[in-house]
Amino acid sequence: MANARQLYGCNFEIFGKVQGVSFRKYTEKQSKQLGIRGWVMNTKHGTVQGELEGTGEQLQQMKSWLQTKGSPESHIEKTSFSDLRQISKYHFDNFSIRE
């Protein structure tokens, strides 16, 4: 298992009914509960994408949430995650919704 203090980053994109269903708001809430930093935004082609930073365990929990839960009204068809990359420090101060 990786060093528990090691930080990682990854990008994600979520496909399905994920816009107009408070997906970004719920993603922000879940990220803050897990202590993850990064951002989330809607794309012009109907998906939601963003970037996550945290420990391996935090990111695993968040990826699972993004794949199986999302917001109550969402319908997740497909999720795409970049490979985890080791980072030496956080690049974001918190988790935010980008317009």
Order of alpha helices (4+ residues) and beta strands (2+ residues): beta-alpha-beta-beta-alpha-beta-beta-beta
